[in-house]
């Protein structure tokens, strides 16, 4: 019974958060986020040993998530939802061997799907830029691509050498290789496509600091992630600022959770 309750809390909470992310301009109410996290923590009263078992993993995970949030790589709502999922479902509830933390697989699936979505969304524009020779690849980028190609070649050889490996793993490896090359080559152009010029800055806005002149950045101590103090300071200057229109991530976390649960049901 408690296993079903854990799953329901995680699925319902993440589903609602994803709904807000899609239909409420990426704004998830803070009250809901606190409630979701609180309920996910409270459910561990009935099975506190499981929570304590994975607490040592949760603490460094939260630190990494916080650093990603402060650097503008993750939204605040993303961090709350990831923490709530991990509190509600530290591992697949019905598994006999509870080793792999659930959130690692969920985030892996979500990140891969989000990368595919971004790649498909911007591929036509990036291809056009490439054909028009507007894409310049520097030496470091070429070295990264070559390193990836060598790694992929070695992995391909291992799959040929050991054919008992599941073929789907090789397909995932191909997908990750293609995604990685795409983001290495077109990273700067992707950032430019995501920039919106805003005259009114709001807390939680992620600024493209590299697009602001260095003197202004130093003078006002501009940080990538905007807080209330920085928003007030920048709005007083009455100018437009480059803000990154970060892609939605919560819908992919929700899909990752569902896929993880389905895999768990099939496996166990």
MIVEX-143246 format. One record per residue (C-alpha): residue number from 1; x negated, z negated, y. Coordinates in steps of 0.2 Angstrom, whole numbers, m for minus. Example, Ala and Ser with C-alpha at 12.3 -4.5 7.8 and 13.67 -1.06 7.14 Angstrom:
BEGIN
<1, <m62, m39, m22>>,
<2, <m68, m36, m5>>,
//
This chain:
BEGIN
<1, <0, 0, 0>>,
<2, <m14, m5, 12>>,
<3, <m23, 12, 8>>,
<4, <m7, 22, 13>>,
<5, <m5, 11, 29>>,
<6, <m23, 15, 34>>,
<7, <m21, 34, 32>>,
<8, <m4, 33, 42>>,
<9, <m13, 24, 56>>,
<10, <m27, 36, 57>>,
<11, <m16, 52, 55>>,
<12, <m3, 47, 67>>,
<13, <m15, 40, 81>>,
<14, <m26, 55, 80>>,
<15, <m12, 67, 80>>,
<16, <m4, 59, 95>>,
<17, <m21, 60, 104>>,
<18, <m23, 78, 99>>,
<19, <m6, 82, 106>>,
<20, <m11, 74, 123>>,
<21, <m27, 84, 123>>,
<22, <m18, 100, 121>>,
<23, <m2, 98, 131>>,
<24, <m7, 85, 144>>,
<25, <m22, 94, 152>>,
<26, <m35, 84, 141>>,
<27, <m28, 68, 148>>,
<28, <m25, 55, 135>>,
<29, <m17, 39, 142>>,
<30, <m29, 24, 141>>,
<31, <m15, 12, 136>>,
<32, <m12, 23, 120>>,
<33, <m31, 23, 116>>,
<34, <m33, 4, 117>>,
<35, <m17, 2, 106>>,
<36, <m23, 15, 93>>,
<37, <m40, 6, 92>>,
<38, <m32, m11, 92>>,
<39, <m20, m7, 78>>,
<40, <m35, 1, 68>>,
<41, <m45, m15, 69>>,
<42, <m30, m26, 65>>,
<43, <m27, m17, 49>>,
<44, <m43, m24, 43>>,
<45, <m37, m41, 42>>,
<46, <m29, m37, 25>>,
<47, <m45, m30, 18>>,
<48, <m59, m37, 29>>,
<49, <m73, m35, 16>>,
<50, <m72, m16, 18>>,
<51, <m73, m18, 37>>,
<52, <m88, m29, 36>>,
<53, <m97, m18, 23>>,
<54, <m97, m3, 35>>,
<55, <m99, m13, 51>>,
<56, <m118, m11, 51>>,
<57, <m115, 8, 51>>,
<58, <m102, 7, 65>>,
<59, <m113, m2, 78>>,
<60, <m127, 12, 79>>,
<61, <m113, 25, 78>>,
<62, <m104, 17, 93>>,
<63, <m121, 17, 102>>,
<64, <m124, 36, 99>>,
<65, <m106, 40, 104>>,
<66, <m108, 30, 120>>,
<67, <m124, 40, 124>>,
<68, <m115, 56, 121>>,
<69, <m101, 51, 132>>,
<70, <m113, 46, 146>>,
<71, <m122, 62, 145>>,
<72, <m106, 72, 146>>,
<73, <m106, 78, 128>>,
<74, <m91, 69, 123>>,
<75, <m75, 63, 132>>,
<76, <m70, 45, 134>>,
<77, <m55, 48, 123>>,
<78, <m65, 56, 110>>,
<79, <m76, 41, 108>>,
<80, <m60, 29, 107>>,
<81, <m52, 41, 94>>,
<82, <m68, 42, 83>>,
<83, <m70, 23, 84>>,
<84, <m52, 20, 79>>,
<85, <m52, 32, 64>>,
<86, <m68, 24, 58>>,
<87, <m60, 7, 60>>,
<88, <m44, 12, 51>>,
<89, <m52, 23, 37>>,
<90, <m71, 18, 35>>,
<91, <m71, 28, 19>>,
<92, <m58, 37, 9>>,
<93, <m46, 23, 5>>,
<94, <m43, 27, m14>>,
<95, <m61, 31, m18>>,
<96, <m68, 20, m32>>,
<97, <m86, 22, m25>>,
<98, <m86, 19, m7>>,
<99, <m103, 26, m1>>,
<100, <m101, 40, 12>>,
<101, <m94, 34, 29>>,
<102, <m78, 45, 32>>,
<103, <m82, 48, 50>>,
<104, <m98, 58, 46>>,
<105, <m89, 71, 36>>,
<106, <m74, 71, 48>>,
<107, <m86, 74, 63>>,
<108, <m96, 87, 53>>,
<109, <m80, 97, 49>>,
<110, <m73, 95, 67>>,
<111, <m90, 100, 75>>,
<112, <m91, 116, 64>>,
<113, <m73, 121, 68>>,
<114, <m75, 118, 87>>,
<115, <m91, 128, 86>>,
<116, <m82, 143, 78>>,
<117, <m68, 142, 91>>,
<118, <m80, 142, 105>>,
<119, <m90, 156, 97>>,
<120, <m75, 167, 94>>,
<121, <m68, 163, 112>>,
<122, <m83, 169, 121>>,
<123, <m90, 182, 109>>,
<124, <m83, 197, 118>>,
<125, <m90, 192, 135>>,
<126, <m107, 187, 127>>,
<127, <m108, 204, 117>>,
<128, <m104, 213, 133>>,
<129, <m118, 204, 143>>,
<130, <m130, 207, 129>>,
<131, <m126, 226, 129>>,
<132, <m128, 227, 147>>,
<133, <m145, 218, 145>>,
<134, <m140, 203, 156>>,
<135, <m146, 191, 142>>,
<136, <m164, 186, 143>>,
<137, <m171, 177, 128>>,
<138, <m187, 167, 132>>,
<139, <m201, 163, 120>>,
<140, <m195, 146, 116>>,
<141, <m178, 153, 111>>,
<142, <m186, 166, 100>>,
<143, <m197, 152, 92>>,
<144, <m181, 142, 88>>,
<145, <m172, 158, 81>>,
<146, <m187, 162, 70>>,
<147, <m188, 144, 64>>,
<148, <m170, 144, 59>>,
<149, <m172, 161, 50>>,
<150, <m187, 154, 40>>,
<151, <m177, 139, 35>>,
<152, <m162, 150, 30>>,
<153, <m173, 161, 20>>,
<154, <m180, 146, 11>>,
<155, <m162, 139, 8>>,
<156, <m156, 156, 2>>,
<157, <m171, 157, m11>>,
<158, <m166, 140, m17>>,
<159, <m148, 145, m20>>,
<160, <m155, 160, m30>>,
<161, <m167, 149, m40>>,
<162, <m153, 136, m43>>,
<163, <m137, 146, m46>>,
<164, <m128, 130, m51>>,
<165, <m125, 125, m33>>,
<166, <m107, 128, m27>>,
<167, <m106, 145, m18>>,
<168, <m96, 137, m4>>,
<169, <m111, 127, 2>>,
<170, <m120, 144, 4>>,
<171, <m106, 151, 14>>,
<172, <m107, 135, 26>>,
<173, <m125, 137, 27>>,
<174, <m123, 155, 33>>,
<175, <m110, 150, 46>>,
<176, <m121, 136, 53>>,
<177, <m135, 149, 54>>,
<178, <m125, 161, 64>>,
<179, <m118, 148, 75>>,
<180, <m135, 140, 79>>,
<181, <m142, 157, 83>>,
<182, <m127, 161, 94>>,
<183, <m129, 145, 104>>,
<184, <m147, 146, 106>>,
<185, <m147, 164, 113>>,
<186, <m131, 162, 124>>,
<187, <m132, 143, 129>>,
<188, <m135, 146, 148>>,
<189, <m122, 160, 149>>,
<190, <m109, 149, 140>>,
<191, <m112, 135, 152>>,
<192, <m109, 147, 166>>,
<193, <m92, 153, 159>>,
<194, <m87, 135, 157>>,
<195, <m90, 131, 176>>,
<196, <m76, 128, 188>>,
<197, <m79, 125, 206>>,
<198, <m68, 110, 212>>,
<199, <m66, 103, 229>>,
<200, <m58, 87, 223>>,
<201, <m69, 78, 210>>,
<202, <m61, 65, 199>>,
<203, <m68, 51, 188>>,
<204, <m74, 58, 171>>,
<205, <m77, 75, 178>>,
<206, <m93, 82, 170>>,
<207, <m104, 90, 183>>,
<208, <m116, 105, 180>>,
<209, <m130, 96, 189>>,
<210, <m142, 110, 186>>,
<211, <m132, 121, 197>>,
<212, <m133, 109, 212>>,
<213, <m148, 110, 223>>,
<214, <m161, 96, 219>>,
<215, <m161, 89, 236>>,
<216, <m143, 85, 236>>,
<217, <m144, 78, 218>>,
<218, <m158, 66, 224>>,
<219, <m150, 61, 240>>,
<220, <m134, 56, 233>>,
<221, <m140, 51, 215>>,
<222, <m128, 63, 207>>,
<223, <m126, 60, 189>>,
<224, <m118, 72, 175>>,
<225, <m104, 60, 171>>,
<226, <m93, 56, 187>>,
<227, <m87, 38, 190>>,
<228, <m75, 32, 203>>,
<229, <m89, 28, 216>>,
<230, <m98, 46, 213>>,
<231, <m81, 54, 215>>,
<232, <m77, 46, 232>>,
<233, <m95, 50, 238>>,
<234, <m94, 68, 233>>,
<235, <m76, 71, 240>>,
<236, <m81, 64, 257>>,
<237, <m94, 79, 258>>,
<238, <m79, 91, 258>>,
<239, <m88, 105, 248>>,
<240, <m85, 113, 231>>,
<241, <m94, 106, 216>>,
<242, <m98, 115, 199>>,
<243, <m88, 105, 185>>,
<244, <m89, 109, 167>>,
<245, <m72, 114, 159>>,
<246, <m77, 105, 143>>,
<247, <m68, 112, 127>>,
<248, <m55, 101, 118>>,
<249, <m62, 92, 104>>,
<250, <m48, 80, 98>>,
<251, <m38, 94, 90>>,
<252, <m53, 98, 79>>,
<253, <m56, 79, 75>>,
<254, <m37, 79, 69>>,
<255, <m40, 94, 58>>,
<256, <m56, 87, 52>>,
<257, <m47, 71, 47>>,
<258, <m33, 81, 38>>,
<259, <m46, 91, 28>>,
<260, <m56, 75, 24>>,
<261, <m41, 67, 17>>,
<262, <m36, 83, 7>>,
<263, <m53, 84, 0>>,
<264, <m52, 65, m5>>,
<265, <m35, 67, m14>>,
<266, <m42, 82, m24>>,
<267, <m58, 73, m28>>,
<268, <m51, 56, m33>>,
//
